[in-house]
Amino acid sequence: MSVTTTAQVLRAAGVSRVYGSGASEVHALVDVSVEVGAGELVVVVGPSGSGKSTLLHLLGGLDRPTSGTVHLGPDPAAAGGPSAVERELGSLGEDDLHGVRRGEIGFVFQSFGLVPVLSAAENVEVPLRLARVDAAERAARVAEALEAVGLADHADQRPYELSGGQQQRVGVARALVARPRVLLADEPTGQLDSTTAGRVMTLLRDLVHSRGVAAVVATHDPDLVALADRVLVVRDGRLVTV
Ligand SMILES: Nc1ncnc2c1ncn2[C@@H]1O[C@H](COP(=O)(O)OP(=O)(O)OP(=O)(O)O)[C@@H](O)[C@H]1O
């Protein structure tokens, strides 16, 4: 599979995040700059508490930096509208930021984050319902997303009827179904055995490459580093050169 690393999609410039104040101040991230291109899988590694989740939260607009900026590059496919130009997430109001998170960024969580009472297909459909995609289009896109993660035959099963690896594949399908330009995953294989973890991560990498998504994945798992296009090492909130 060819890696099409083209346009830069996501850029953090001199980003820092301080939690708390005074004696309890924590410098979770210190002056981090990073760029991620379309179709690129960047893996972030570092010890517990080094700042990986903080970085993902800032990149995904779930949190705002204390200083520095996070930029989403112009969408070449956008015919006008806000995504046709580069946007600095920190300068967006809550509604616009919400729109960016909903439409342009997909998230995968360690704990899968599936709704237990919904089937696999209904879980995957949630982002499309939020984006008010019409029913026929939703059905087509959900079917395509489940097919892409190899779960076409499990559409009607609820999470408790699926294995951990299958549940996380539903999580990947849900993250990508709205065709985001960015995928952020925090320890996506943390609850899986190593064989299943490798399979889920390989699937994620292949989808990132084939769909030209800019992806950042935080992990403790050294086996997953081998699948990365680029590895970032974070230590005490700083990027260190490897
Ligand atoms: N909301 C918060 N309030 C205060 N401190 C926080 C908050 N979130 C994170 N921290 C602190 O910031 C530092 C970085 O945490 P972060 O969760 O980013 O690390 P991590 O590398 O993702 O760790 P892990 O691998 O254990 O998930 C830690 O010292 C943590 O205790």
The ligand as an ORCA input file, in Angstrom:
! r2SCAN-3c Opt
* xyz 0 1
  N      -6.903     17.826     34.060
  C      -5.716     17.781     34.653
  N      -5.472     18.495     35.769
  C      -4.253     18.481     36.356
  N      -3.198     17.759     35.908
  C      -3.386     17.016     34.807
  C      -4.639     16.979     34.115
  N      -4.527     16.154     33.053
  C      -3.258     15.695     33.065
  N      -2.584     16.207     34.105
  C      -1.159     15.972     34.420
  O      -0.417     16.314     33.261
  C       0.656     15.389     33.071
  C       0.530     14.727     31.707
  O      -0.622     13.882     31.722
  P      -1.099     13.063     30.427
  O      -2.392     12.430     30.782
  O      -1.050     13.947     29.259
  O       0.063     11.963     30.302
  P       0.111     10.639     29.430
  O       1.477     10.595     28.825
  O      -1.046     10.585     28.523
  O      -0.010      9.511     30.535
  P      -0.573      7.998     30.412
  O       0.369      7.294     29.495
  O      -0.493      7.497     31.828
  O      -1.971      8.090     29.892
  C       0.594     14.411     34.229
  O       1.473     14.884     35.244
  C      -0.853     14.522     34.701
  O      -0.958     14.214     36.057
*
